[in-house]
Amino acid sequence: MAPMTSSPPPPAAARPLLNRRLAGFGTTIFAEMSALAVSTGAINLGQGFPDTDGPEEVREAAVRALRDGRGNQYPPGPGVPELRTAVTDHQRRHYGLSFDPDTEVLVTAGATEAIAAAMLALLEPGDEVIAFEPYYDSYAACVSMAGGVRVPLTLRAPDFRPDLDALRDAITPRTRLLLLNSPHNPTGTVLTRAELTAIAELAVERDLLVVTDEVYEHLVFDGEHVPLISLPGMRERTVSISSAGKTFSFTGWKVGWITASAPLIAAVRTAKQYLTYVSAGPFQYAVAEALRLPDAYFTGFREDLRAKRDLLADGLTEAGFGVYRPQGTYFVTTDVAPLGEKDGTAFCLALPERHGVVAVPNAVFYDDPEAGRTLVRFAFCKRTEVLREAVTRLSSLRA
């Protein structure tokens, strides 16, 4: 019998293209900092995942689906009908939006796959994509894998509001798409109706597509969440993305969805089918039930996170950080300069050993790391007692 060999590497002609498109993308900062938390025993306020599970009735719905044999084999490519219908009902209930569950909804392996599939489907090599930086690191990788060109528009402290004049100036004949995230990770900014209206008018005027990441839609503490797709002229040019992970605290299930016009869904589905094809069969049935939870769940979830935001933000302020209290999301952005620190990355690498807490440097979310050099992000989607212990440990920083 011939000896087994490993798979051959990509053809030589392909390797330079792969290397160019993914140059600089190594292990994610979240993996690195979470590993550091494990090795040091530090409290992990770096990666944005809860340390408790979501509603028991939702977890039991997943168990019931497993036992009943629903989703244990390949589910339908667009997603199980029950979840697609639940998504359309959710959009109607919360925003007054109407979608066809058969042609205008696509279930994905979390929002990350939805973004990747959208970029691969909608971009041609050389197309420009404007995104507000700092931005979640997968955005840069997805745009690069699709052959697109990132054009960052920097949100600056202290308010992290978009400069709409700068946005207009950034659009060129090569601009194809705007990639928006509101509520915004990592700054916590929630785009106002006026800002979104101006962006919508610009997209219509310049005939741009827009992909919106709205995974924190139910975690708005100040202001309101306005889906861009609900504004005039945006229905036919917007790919709206959300997921179950952040809203229901089951991040490991990786169930996301897209709502958009039928032609856009068809385009994104073409790319998505060659990524995961399908995923999370039984969990899709459970998420369908989760989306139908009463309003009291969504209100209680938001208020619980609001209290945790305030607990951590107040503690970080007392410890000497410059604190930018977020309007939404899981995260508080801080400035370590008032502590006498000059580099957020060095600060985060030393923090677990010195004070037993893990955070993430915001510089990794910028194309220009200098723009976020002293900014550091902390997650507050943890148990109250964990946040209190973290605040206690960090209080020694001021001393």
Helices and strands as residue ranges (DSSP letters): H 15-21, H 29-40, E 43-44, H 56-68, H 81-95, E 105-108, H 110-122, E 128-133, H 137-145, E 149-154, H 164-170, E 175-181, H 193-206, E 209-213, G 228-230, E 238-243, H 245-248, G 251-253, E 256-259, H 262-272, H 281-290, H 295-319, E 322-324, E 331-335, G 337-339, H 344-355, E 357-358, E 360-361, G 362-365, G 369-372, E 375-379, H 384-394, G 395-397
